[in-house]
Amino acid sequence: MTLYVNLADLLGSRIESGFYRPGDRLPSVRALSVEHGVSLSTVQQAYRMLEDNGLASPKPKSGYFVPAGRKAPALPAVGRPAQRPVDISQWDQVLELATATPDPKVIQLARGMPDITSPTLRPLTQALGKISRRMDMPGLYYDNIYGTKALRDQVARLLLDSGTNVGPDDLVITTGAQEALSVSIRSVCEPGDIVAVDSPSFHGAMQALKGLGMKALEIPTDPITGISIEALGLALEQWPIKLIQLTPNCNNPLGYIMPEERKRALLTLAQRYDVAIIEDDVYGDIAYTYPRPRTIKSFDQDGRVLLCSSFSKTLAPGLRVGWVAPGRYLDRALHMKYISTGSTATQPQLAIAEFLKDGHYEPHMRRMRAQYQRSRDQMTDWVTRYFPESTRISRPQGGFMLWVELPEDFDAQRLNRVLHGQGVQIAVGSIFSASGKYRNCLRMNFAAKPTAAIEEAVRKVGAAVAALMIQTD
């Protein structure tokens, strides 16, 4: 297949899946040439092919656009504002997801698991093996509470790509992003404090709030632009909010990237009301666009943003290596880290540091971004094809999660029970809410390369949805 046909197929898939909506301007010829490393004439041939197929329409001196008559899948609705802070529930459903045993007979669409089969991870496994064979056994010793200096040096360099300028001594290595979030919450809050969260929100962060005795105030969140600054401002006026917790880049579960001007506006709001921000950037490096989006932390001048991330989504979750840049809360974060796990396991830190230092990280990320973007397009196409017409779906701008919204009276927990007997597991929407909202929603993972087995699993989910909708009519 020629280069221009490949490019036309990729763009056509994005248009068909609704990533580009009717009337949207498509990327310029020059931008696509740079992004895909092809000639200008190759891009022009691809656009002519799309034009012949009715998927693109040229406008003189303006570029190419999606024809206005095309129908795109509707986006998920923005939730209604919360009436008050609530005690967080849904632990039983989260526990069910967290305790699911890997089973080759089950197509796992539920877990936040990246694809770990890429050959670009081989240098990492080699580094782990080499460290384990060293006679001085460095991987078996405690390191200090901050984490190994070699890894902190590399993470500080890595963060420059997001505009975040912190030194190695501003970072604390943690046992995954989950510990980074927990340490950050305890560094800022006391039991009973109110935390504003995006909604839907990552269930791990909310369960950390629950376990630490906090109350959550869910803020309406747009599936394209993120948390509502306007609703957050009203909430800050009304309630003694201590902390804002959110995932602005490649959000889990909605997949949006919060526009830069809204990140700045959110930080300004936090300064006005003197509240801290916990920013979960665990998916930030998997943005499909280049350069990767800036963090809120990159605009922070007074240390109120605690930036959390890990290598669980970019490399492998079993490494259990994350980090936090806690700003003004560094001393408190170190104490919270000390009383939770002490120092983080040394061997994976040293292996990741070597992987980064030897230049393997960026080639791996380029490969995975391209794969996840293709998988998103394919998963979106399958959901559009196999689910009822009333289905609403997110348009992820990074990561590997798709959020699916069904009619308001639908019960995704019932759906999951039906699917369990068919060898498929999805994540039910209610675990992404403090109060159990989004029972009519589900989240599906599209990290793996598309296969006939995964397509069949998505078809089963769509068929089960249609059958349950008929039963409830």
Stockholm file with secondary structure:
# STOCKHOLM 1.0

chainA/1-473         MTLYVNLADLLGSRIESGFYRPGDRLPSVRALSVEHGVSLSTVQQAYRMLEDNGLASPKPKSGYFVPAGRKAPALPAVGRPAQRPVDISQWDQVLELATATPDPKVIQLARGMPDITSPTLRPLTQALGKISRRMDMPGLYYDNIYGTKALRDQVARLLLDSGTNVGPDDLVITTGAQEALSVSIRSVCEPGDIVAVDSPSFHGAMQALKGLGMKALEIPTDPITGISIEALGLALEQWPIKLIQLTPNCNNPLGYIMPEERKRALLTLAQRYDVAIIEDDVYGDIAYTYPRPRTIKSFDQDGRVLLCSSFSKTLAPGLRVGWVAPGRYLDRALHMKYISTGSTATQPQLAIAEFLKDGHYEPHMRRMRAQYQRSRDQMTDWVTRYFPESTRISRPQGGFMLWVELPEDFDAQRLNRVLHGQGVQIAVGSIFSASGKYRNCLRMNFAAKPTAAIEEAVRKVGAAVAALMIQTD
#=GR chainA/1-473 SS CCHHHHHHHHHHHHHHHTSSCTTCBCCCHHHHHHHHTCCHHHHHHHHHHHHHTTSCEEETTTEEECCTTCCCCCCCCCCCCCSSCEECCCHHHHHHHHTCCCCTTSEECSSCCCCCCCGGGHHHHHHHHHHHHCTTCGGGSCCCTTCCHHHHHHHHHHHGGGTCCCCGGGCEEESHHHHHHHHHHHHHCCTTCEEEEEESCCHHHHHHHHHTTCEEEEEEEETTTEECHHHHHHHHHHSCEEEEEECCSSCTTTCCCCCHHHHHHHHHHHHHHTCEEEEECTTGGGBSSSSCCCCSGGGCSSSCEEEEEESTTTTCGGGCCEEEECGGGHHHHHHHHHHHTSSCCHHHHHHHHHHHHTTCHHHHHHHHHHHHHHHHHHHHHHHHHHSCTTCEECCCSBSSEEEEECCTTCCHHHHHHHHHTTTEECEEGGGGSSSCCCTTEEEEECCSCCCHHHHHHHHHHHHHHHHHHHHHC
#=GC SS_cons         CCHHHHHHHHHHHHHHHTSSCTTCBCCCHHHHHHHHTCCHHHHHHHHHHHHHTTSCEEETTTEEECCTTCCCCCCCCCCCCCSSCEECCCHHHHHHHHTCCCCTTSEECSSCCCCCCCGGGHHHHHHHHHHHHCTTCGGGSCCCTTCCHHHHHHHHHHHGGGTCCCCGGGCEEESHHHHHHHHHHHHHCCTTCEEEEEESCCHHHHHHHHHTTCEEEEEEEETTTEECHHHHHHHHHHSCEEEEEECCSSCTTTCCCCCHHHHHHHHHHHHHHTCEEEEECTTGGGBSSSSCCCCSGGGCSSSCEEEEEESTTTTCGGGCCEEEECGGGHHHHHHHHHHHTSSCCHHHHHHHHHHHHTTCHHHHHHHHHHHHHHHHHHHHHHHHHHSCTTCEECCCSBSSEEEEECCTTCCHHHHHHHHHTTTEECEEGGGGSSSCCCTTEEEEECCSCCCHHHHHHHHHHHHHHHHHHHHHC
//
